[in-house]
Amino acid sequence: MLETSGRLLALLSLLQARRDWPGGLLADRLGVSPRTVRRDVDRLRELGYPVNATKGPDGGYRLDAGAELPPLLFDDEQAVAVAVALRTGAIPGAEEGALRALATIRQVMPARLRARLDALEVTTVRRRAGRDEAAVDPDALLALGSACQAREVVRFDYEGGTMAAIGEGDRAFRPPRRVEPHHLVVSDGRWYLVSFDLDRDDWRLFRVDRMTLRSGTGPRFTRREVPGGDVAGFVASRFTGPPSPAQGAAVFHARAADIVPWVGAQGLCEPLPDVDGAPRCRVVLGSWSWGGLACRFGAFDVPFEVTGPPELVDAVQQLAGRYAAAAPGGA
């Protein structure tokens, strides 16, 4: 039989796993008498857990949301921070555990926090490694999440882009941005707001850490469909740009590990079997023109053979002739 402290944790875990528990079933699962279950429930209540009795033939118990968070969990700020982290930063392979932990925290949250968390709809888009993280005010995230859900126009001052060229005196007279917020996106430590800019009549992506929200929200709006119909796809296209019109492949005489860091977000590098002990890898790149693509392959400064398409083969040959003619004494 479990000791009292271990039994309390086991009881709490069971109460969090399903909505209603008959008292007799809880006693069987814990290996104790119904009277002991009643005493343990009273101990949980003393600790701040809102365990309510349910009616029925056998009677039972339910863990409900309370007016305050149980004191041995988190305060309001910590609870929101942990919930947001679980929603946006689950470790690959541990997604199920993160979702269960999020459900546990949400279940005992006060209604005021639970409503704000539910309004925070987030899409995660993975980008390449090495991005620096940017601190964001949690209140700003919750305010934007609520505006997205309520479909209310938001106004904010934005530092970035052309704003960097405007002096402090001019900035005071710059009107705030007015947007229809659509979705919050987190990508490698940075938060973004996908929105329709009313003054520019176009979709925009704003970094939340550069936004200073104005007080209050504007009128409600009818949500527009994001270009392409997919938030993640739209954001990814803004990060990487449109597909390159010229794309080709080549076999490099080098280790894939040495080439991968320089391929870029739209490129591809995969290892190939060694030949006579010499490493090889296949590289796929894109560029704005076939000549530009030929230059990209040459910039790696390793021997390579083009595998296609024919346009890239022609461009490499033309570039080779152009370089040969440019060299001193060249034809």
Secondary structure as the mmCIF struct_conf table of DSSP 4:
data_model
#
loop_
_struct_conf.conf_type_id
_struct_conf.id
_struct_conf.beg_label_comp_id
_struct_conf.beg_label_asym_id
_struct_conf.beg_label_seq_id
_struct_conf.end_label_comp_id
_struct_conf.end_label_asym_id
_struct_conf.end_label_seq_id
HELX_RH_AL_P HELX_RH_AL_P1 THR A 4 ALA A 17
BEND BEND1 ARG A 18 ARG A 19
STRN STRN1 TRP A 21 PRO A 22
HELX_RH_AL_P HELX_RH_AL_P2 GLY A 23 LEU A 30
TURN_TY1_P TURN_TY1_P1 GLY A 31 GLY A 31
BEND BEND2 VAL A 32 VAL A 32
HELX_RH_AL_P HELX_RH_AL_P3 PRO A 34 GLU A 46
TURN_TY1_P TURN_TY1_P2 LEU A 47 GLY A 48
STRN STRN2 VAL A 51 THR A 54
BEND BEND3 GLY A 56 ASP A 58
STRN STRN3 GLY A 60 LEU A 63
BEND BEND4 ALA A 67 GLU A 68
TURN_TY1_P TURN_TY1_P3 PRO A 71 LEU A 72
BEND BEND5 LEU A 73 LEU A 73
HELX_RH_AL_P HELX_RH_AL_P4 ASP A 76 THR A 88
HELX_LH_PP_P HELX_LH_PP_P1 ALA A 90 ILE A 91
TURN_TY1_P TURN_TY1_P4 PRO A 92 GLY A 93
HELX_RH_AL_P HELX_RH_AL_P5 GLU A 95 GLN A 107
TURN_TY1_P TURN_TY1_P5 VAL A 108 VAL A 108
BEND BEND6 MET A 109 MET A 109
HELX_RH_AL_P HELX_RH_AL_P6 ALA A 111 ASP A 118
TURN_TY1_P TURN_TY1_P6 ALA A 119 ALA A 119
STRN STRN4 VAL A 122 THR A 124
TURN_TY1_P TURN_TY1_P7 ALA A 129 GLY A 130
HELX_LH_PP_P HELX_LH_PP_P2 ARG A 131 GLU A 133
HELX_RH_AL_P HELX_RH_AL_P7 PRO A 138 ALA A 150
TURN_TY1_P TURN_TY1_P8 ARG A 151 ARG A 151
STRN STRN5 GLU A 152 GLU A 152
STRN STRN6 VAL A 154 TYR A 158
BEND BEND7 GLY A 160 GLY A 160
HELX_RH_3T_P HELX_RH_3T_P1 GLY A 161 ALA A 165
BEND BEND8 ILE A 166 ILE A 166
HELX_RH_AL_P HELX_RH_AL_P8 GLU A 168 ARG A 171
TURN_TY1_P TURN_TY1_P9 ALA A 172 PHE A 173
BEND BEND9 ARG A 174 ARG A 174
HELX_LH_PP_P HELX_LH_PP_P3 PRO A 175 PRO A 176
STRN STRN7 ARG A 177 SER A 187
TURN_TY1_P TURN_TY1_P10 ASP A 188 GLY A 189
STRN STRN8 ARG A 190 ASP A 197
TURN_TY1_P TURN_TY1_P11 LEU A 198 ASP A 201
STRN STRN9 ASP A 202 ARG A 207
HELX_RH_3T_P HELX_RH_3T_P2 VAL A 208 ARG A 210
STRN STRN10 MET A 211 LEU A 213
HELX_LH_PP_P HELX_LH_PP_P4 ARG A 214 ARG A 214
BEND BEND10 SER A 215 GLY A 216
STRN STRN11 ARG A 220 ARG A 220
HELX_LH_PP_P HELX_LH_PP_P5 THR A 222 VAL A 226
HELX_RH_3T_P HELX_RH_3T_P3 PRO A 227 GLY A 229
HELX_RH_AL_P HELX_RH_AL_P9 VAL A 231 THR A 240
BEND BEND11 PRO A 242 PRO A 242
HELX_LH_PP_P HELX_LH_PP_P6 PRO A 243 SER A 244
BEND BEND12 PRO A 245 PRO A 245
STRN STRN12 ALA A 246 PHE A 252
BEND BEND13 HIS A 253 ALA A 254
HELX_RH_AL_P HELX_RH_AL_P10 ALA A 256 ILE A 259
HELX_RH_3T_P HELX_RH_3T_P4 VAL A 260 TRP A 262
TURN_TY1_P TURN_TY1_P12 VAL A 263 VAL A 263
TURN_TY1_P TURN_TY1_P13 ALA A 265 GLN A 266
STRN STRN13 LEU A 268 VAL A 275
TURN_TY1_P TURN_TY1_P14 ASP A 276 GLY A 277
STRN STRN14 ALA A 278 SER A 287
BEND BEND14 TRP A 288 SER A 289
HELX_RH_AL_P HELX_RH_AL_P11 TRP A 290 GLY A 298
TURN_TY1_P TURN_TY1_P15 ALA A 299 PHE A 300
BEND BEND15 VAL A 302 VAL A 302
STRN STRN15 PHE A 304 GLY A 308
HELX_RH_AL_P HELX_RH_AL_P12 PRO A 310 ALA A 326
BEND BEND16 ALA A 327 ALA A 327
TURN_TY1_P TURN_TY1_P16 PRO A 328 GLY A 329
#
